[in-house]
Amino acid sequence: MQENGLTWDDMRRFTVDGKGRLLWNGEVVKTESRLRLDWFQTTIAVLATLGTLLSGIYPFLVHFHVFGF
């Protein structure tokens, strides 16, 4: 299936209403999607974030001899 790009006529169909919402041909365009994670996915995401932070902080602390090495 071939995708068509936007033309200048298509661009003219975009407008913004008084509330700041993006409109296409007078209809509201969905510009935001919420992501909801299960408790297990949230736990994994938090652990991955902590691991990433620690993997960056640890070498910094070792460089300044915080651990006495």
C-alpha positions in Angstrom: 0.0 0.0 0.0 1.4 3.3 -1.1 1.4 6.2 1.4 0.7 9.6 0.2 2.3 12.7 1.7 0.5 15.9 2.7 -0.2 18.4 0.0 -0.5 22.1 0.6 -4.3 21.7 0.3 -4.1 19.1 3.1 -2.1 21.5 5.2 -4.8 24.2 4.8 -7.3 21.9 6.4 -5.5 22.0 9.7 -6.8 24.7 12.1 -6.6 25.4 15.8 -9.8 26.3 17.7 -10.2 28.7 20.6 -9.3 26.0 23.1 -5.9 25.3 21.4 -7.1 22.0 20.0 -5.8 20.8 16.6 -8.6 20.4 14.0 -8.7 18.6 10.7 -11.7 19.5 8.5 -13.4 20.8 11.7 -12.9 17.5 13.6 -10.6 17.2 16.7 -7.3 15.4 16.0 -6.1 13.0 18.7 -2.7 14.3 19.7 -2.2 12.4 22.9 -2.2 8.8 24.0 -1.8 7.6 27.5 0.2 4.5 28.3 -0.9 2.3 31.2 1.4 -0.3 32.6 0.5 -3.3 34.8 2.2 -3.5 38.2 4.8 -6.0 36.9 5.7 -3.8 33.9 6.0 -0.8 36.2 8.3 -2.7 38.6 10.5 -3.8 35.7 10.6 -0.2 34.4 11.5 1.2 37.8 14.3 -1.4 38.2 15.6 -0.7 34.8 15.7 3.0 35.5 17.5 2.5 38.8 20.0 0.2 37.2 20.7 2.7 34.4 21.2 5.5 36.9 23.5 3.5 39.1 25.5 2.3 36.1 26.2 6.0 35.4 26.7 7.2 39.0 29.1 4.3 40.1 31.9 5.1 37.7 31.6 8.8 38.6 32.0 7.9 42.3 34.9 5.5 41.6 36.7 8.2 39.6 36.7 10.5 42.6 37.8 7.7 45.0 34.6 7.8 47.1 35.0 4.0 47.8 38.7 4.3 48.9 40.1 2.5 45.9 
